[in-house]
Amino acid sequence: MIKTGRVEGKETGTLEMSGTLNDLMNDYNVIAKGMRKILVEKFGKEDGDKIFDILSSDKPRDGLREEVHSVIDEHLENEFKKSEPTGLLKAFMNMFDKGKTFEDGKKYVFDAELCREDLSSIGALPNIANVWINDCDWKEVIVKSSMLGLIGTFSIFPEWCREVK
């Protein structure tokens, strides 16, 4: 039996293991297979396996978070590239189509002040938006099209950006 210590849903860092080595290995195998299955269902076979391999490696724990985030970010970016905006997202993008576009070969950074001004002008600036806006401030935008860029999984419009040399 493998049991972890938890108090009010939070890990305490304690681990209790009992039983024969064979029983413990069987428990571990069931847990590992379950984790791999969840990751593959969420991120596809290739990326799910990559994440599982990172998490189950003997690497020091220090860089694991960044390594896993990198795989997830790449996965989400690839999924986004495959999709075309439809429905609400397309309507939202059209709402912001004011003629400003991203130009090929140029680099852009997100400007939180420009974004807040733009969203406020149409009454679309909820308090919660400030969190992602602050997180994205002055980060480089990955341009996906003349009308759309990305920072992580956040959609970024040209009106919110400044060109950098």
N, C-alpha and C positions, 0 to 999 in steps of 0.2 A: 504494500500500500504506500502511495506517495501522497503526502498531505502538506499543503502550505499554510502558514499562519496568516490569518486575515482578521482585522478588526474593523468593523463598519465598512467592509468592502475594500479596505486598503491593505496592501501587502505589508507584513511586519518584518519580513526578512528571515523568518524561521521556516525550516523545512523538516518534516518528520518522515522518515522512511523505515518501513518494517517489512519483514517477510524474507523469503529466500531470494538469492540473486536472480534466479530465473523469473520469479514473480515480479521483481522490480523491473527487470528488462522488458517483460511483457507489458507492464503498466506504462513504461516509457515509450515503447513502440506504439501503443494505442494513442497516447497523447501526441506523439510526433506525427503519426498518420493523420490524426484529426486536425492538427495545426496546418499541415501541408495541404489537406483538402480544403480548409477554409481559405487559405491564401490563394490557392489555384482557382477556387470559385470566384474570389473577389478580383484577382488581378490576371487571370489567365494562366495557362500552364507555364510558359517561359518565365514571366515575371514573378509568379507565385513561387516557383521553384528557386529563383534567384534570391528572393526575400527569405525563404526558409533556409537556404544554404548559408546565407549571411548570419541569420539568427542562431543556427546550430553549429557554427564554426567555433574554433578554439581561439579566435581573435580576441584581443583585449576589448572589453565592453565600451571603452572610451569612444571609438569612432563608429560603433554599430548604428546608432541613431541616424547619423548623417548618411551613412551608406544605404540604409533602408529608405530614408527619405529620397535619396537620389534615384533609386529604382522606382519608387512610387511616383515621383515627379515626372520621370521619363515616361512611365506607363500612361499617366494621365495626359501628358502632352501628346503622345502618339494616338490615344483614343480621341482626343479633341481634334487632331489633324484629320482623322477619318470622318468626322461628323461635319455636317453642314448645319448652320443655324436654322432652326425652324420655329414655328409657333411664337411663343412668348419671347424667346431670345431674339428672334429675327425682328419682331415688332419693337423690342427694346433697342436693338441696334439701329433700326430705322429712325427711331425717335431722336437718337443722338447724331444722326447724319446731318451735320451742319456744313459739309463741304471740306472740312479739314481731314486730311488723310495721312497715313504713314507712307513714306516714300522709300522705294527700294534702295538698299545700300546705305541708308542712314541709320544712326543709332539714336534711341530715345530713352529718357528716364521719366518715371512717373513723378508728377508734382502734386502733392496732396492738396495744396492750396487751390490749384486749378480745378481739381476734381470736386472739392467742396463747393466752390463757387458755382460750377456747372450743375451739380446735383441740387444745390439750394435754389437755384433759379427756376427749377421745375418742381420744387417741393418734394424732392425725393431723397432727402438726407436724414435717414433715421439715425439715432444715436449709436446703434450697433455698427453702422458703417464706418464710424471713426476708427474702430479697431483695425479692420483690414486696410483702411486708407493709411493709417499711421505705419502699419507694417510694410506697406509698399513704397512709402515715401522715398524718393531719389534712387530707387532700384531700377536696374536696366529692364526695359520691356523687350520681350521676345515677340517680334512682329510676325503675325500669322497671315495677314492680308492688309490691304490698304485701309481697311476699316477696323481691324481688330488686332490687339496684341495680348500677351499674357505675362503675368508675373505669378509663377506657380500655377495655381488653378483659377486665379482671378482674371476675369475678362477686363481688358483695359482699352479705352477708346482714345483716339488721337487727341481729342480736346483736352485730355488730362495730362498730356505729355509735353516735355521740352526736348528739342533736338540737342544732342551733345556732339561735339567735334571729335 
